[in-house]
């Protein structure tokens, strides 16, 4: 038996239940993971906040974990190669990661970077693959300067590090409190708020080549449209309606093209983390039983790093 958080009614995390569940033995193409840490993401609560077509409750919560293999199905390898009981692994795009143990498709599982703790590893791939896709769809090139809205958040920090690897300069919006984090991960901070476009122009007199929006505010998209002429080099992960209206790019893990890209880039992200080129700053951890409290803290905004649940 295992413990696992379930959404039993549409609504807030306070409506979830921590249940005892059976963990099936893995069949061919599956593995069982003893979870050491579960990543906490806004999507965990967002996707069960209101009814969705084709989705039935109860629904297990959590999309990414880090842990140790306790069973491997017959003739089964994980996405990064051969696997054995005792291997440290991460899993991404699973269902039900807020758990003590779970059995998942082996192709969703990769070796854990030895450079990261379990709580950090459990938060590597959702934010990291989103960041990588933002850079890919805007065709970021070495030597270019980009504008990144929300640079001190989880996706923003991943963008900063991936851009640095590619030789791309990033001007990143942040609060005064978040400016140090932008600088620490290789960006040039700029305060958001009235006058943002002029402050960006002063930092990039030759202009910015592309704009990446990780916050979805009216200001972020208005300034992006003001500064970047080519709308195909503006991307948002937060405002699909505005993207459709203004002819800019929108990406999301639920879209087929995004899902394919994010699956393909997983190995590269693990490799960068293994080489010390991609870190995951943590704000705090919570016991598994306090998942609703972790989501409440995340919803307050600006946690200062990622959160993880520890079974």
N, C-alpha and C positions, 0 to 999 in steps of 0.2 A: 504493500500500500504506500501511497505518497500523499502529500498535501499539495493542493493546487487551488489557486484563486479562480473563481468562475463568476462571470456576469450572468446573473439569474433574472435580471430585469433591466430594461433600457433605463439609463440614468447615470448617476454619479458613482464613483468608487465606493461610496458608503453603502450602496445597494448590493455590492458583490458579496460572495460567500467563499470562505476558505474551507474546502471540502476534502475529505479522504477519497482518493480515487485509486483504481487499479492501474498498474503500469504493465502493459502487455509485454511479453518477451519479444525481442526483435525478430522479425522474419528476414528473409533475404532482402537486402537493400535498406535495412533499418539498423539503428543502434540505440542503446539506452544510455542516457547521461544522468549521472548524479550531479545536480546543479550546485555549484559553489557560489554563483552570483547570477542574478537576472537583471538585465538592463531595464531602465525605466525611461519611457519615451512618451511625449504628449499623445501620440497615436494610440497608446494602450487604452486611454480613457476615451479619446475622441471617437474611436471606432465602435464603441458600444453606448454612446451617449443617447443616440436616437435610433429608431428602427431603420434598418437598411434592407433593400430588396435582396432576397435570396439568402439572408442570414438569419439563422434560428438560434434562440437561446435554449438552454444555457450555453455559454461560450467561454472556453478557457482563455485567460489573458496572458499576454507577454510574447514578444517577437524575437528576443535574442537572449542567449545565455552563455555562460562559461562554466565548464565543469570537467568531470572525469568520466571516461567511458567505463560502464560497469557490465555491458554486454554488447556483443557484435553479432549481427545476423550472419547466417551461413553465406560464404562466398561474397562477402561484403567489404567494400572499401569506402572511405569517406571522400569528399570532394578533393582533398589535398593528397590522397594516396592511401596506402595501406594503413590499417588501424588495428589496435589491440586493446584489450581490457587494461585499464590503468593510464591510457593516454589522456593528456590534457587537451581539451578541444573547446571550440566555440561553435555555436549554431545560430543561424540568422534566417529570418522569415519562417520561424517555427510558429506553432500555435500552442499556447499554454506554458510559456516560459516561467511564469510566476509559480514555480513549483519546486518541490524537493527532488523529484526525479521525473523523467519523461522519456518516452520512446519516440524517435523522430526519423524521417527519411535521411539516409546517410548522405545524400547529395546536398543536404543543407548544412553539413558539418565540415569544419576545417580544423587543422591543428591550431592550438592556442599560441600566440606569440610569447616566447619565453621572457621577453622584456617587459611585459605588462602583467599586472596583478589580475586575478579573476574579476574583481569589480570593474576594472578598466577594460579588460577584454570583452566583458559582457556588453559594453557600450561602444565597441569599435565600429561595427559594420553598418548599422542603420544610419548614423550620422555621417560616417565616412563615405559610404556609397552614394548618399545624397549629395555630398560635397563634390565628389568626383564627377558625378553626372552634371552638376551645375557648370563645372569647368569645361566639360566635354561639349555640352550643347552650345555654349557660347564661344567655342573654338579658341580658348585662351592660349596665347602664344608667348614664347620666351621674349622678354623685353617689353611686353605690353603692360599697361597699367589698368587695373580693374577697380570698379567701385563695388564694395560688398556691404549691403545693409544687414545689420545684426551680426557684426563680426565677432562679438565676444560670447555668443551663444555656442551651443554644441556643434551645430553644422558650420557656423562661421569659423570656429577655431580649426575644424578639419579643413575647410577651404584654405585658410591661411597657410597651413602646413603643406598641403598638396601643391598650392601655388608656388611656395618657396622651392619645392623640389623641382618644379618646372621652370624656374627662373622668371616667374611672373610677379610683378609688383601689385600689392593690394592696398587700397585705401579703404579702411573699414570703419563704418559708423558704430559708435558705442556711447554709453553714458560716461561720465567722468570716472565712475567706479570701474567700468569695464575697459578703460583705455589701456591700463597696464597690461591686461591680458592680450589685447590686440598687439601691443608692442612685443610682448614676450614671445609670441608665435609668429613674428616676422612681418606684421602689417604696420601700416601708418594710420594711427587712429584719427578720427575726425568726429567732433560732437554733432549728434543729430539735433534737429530742431530748426527753428527759423533761420534762414540764411545758409542752409546746408550746401546748396548748389554753388554759392560763391566761395565757401570754404574749400570745397573740392577743387574748384578751378584754381584756387591759389596754390593748392598742393600738387596739381597736375596741369600746369599751364599749357601743355601740348594736348590735353584732353584725356578722357578715359575711353578705352576701346570697347568695354562691355560693362554691364551692370548685373549684379546677382542679388536677388532679394530673398532674405531668409526671415523677414518679419511681417510683410504683407500690409504695412501701413500705407495710407494715402500718400504721405510724404515720400516714402521710399520709391514708390512707382512714379510719382510725378517728377521727382528729381532724376530718376533713371531716364525717363522719356525726354527730359530737358537736355541731358548731357550726352546721350548716346543716340546717334541718328539711325543706326541700323537696328530695327526693332527685333530682328532675329538674334541679336547679341544682348538681349535683355531677357532674363529668366527669373521667374518667381516660383517658390515652392509653397506659397501661402495664400494666393489670391487667384484661383482659376477663373472666376467670373471676370475680373479685370483683365486677365491675360487674353481671354477670348474677345473682349470688347476692344482692346487696344492693339491686338495683333502681336503680342509678345509671347514668349515661350512659357509654358507651364509644365512642370514635371511632378510626378507623384509615384510612389511605389506601387499603387494600384493600376497604373497604366502599363499596357504590355511592353512598350518600348523601354520604359523606365525599369520594369522588372527584369527584362533581359540584360540591360546594361549593368544593373546592380549585381546580378548573379555573376556576370563575367568579370567584374572588377574586384571581387572579394579576395582572390589570391594576391593581387597586387597590393591591396591594403594590408593584408597580413604580412607580406614581405616587407613593406615599408616600416611597419611597426617593429618587426624583428630586427631591422637595421637601425632602429632608433630614430627614424625620420617621421614617425607619426605617433603622437602621444594622445592620451585621453585624460584630460584633467577631471578629477572627481571633486564634487562638493561634499557629499556625505553618503553614508550607507544607512540602511534601515533593516531591521529584522523582517523576514518574509511576512510575518503576521501584521506588520504595520504598513502594508502596501497602500491602503487608502490615505494614510498620513503622508507618505512619500508623494503620492499624486497631488495632494493638496498643496504641499510645499512647491512642487513643480509648477502648479497652476498659478501660484503667486507671482511668478516671473523672476528672471535674473537669479537663478540659484547659485551662479558662480562656478558651475561645472556640472558634470553628470551625476546621476543618482543610481544606486544599485541596491537591490534587495538581497539579503544574505539568509538563505535557509538555515 
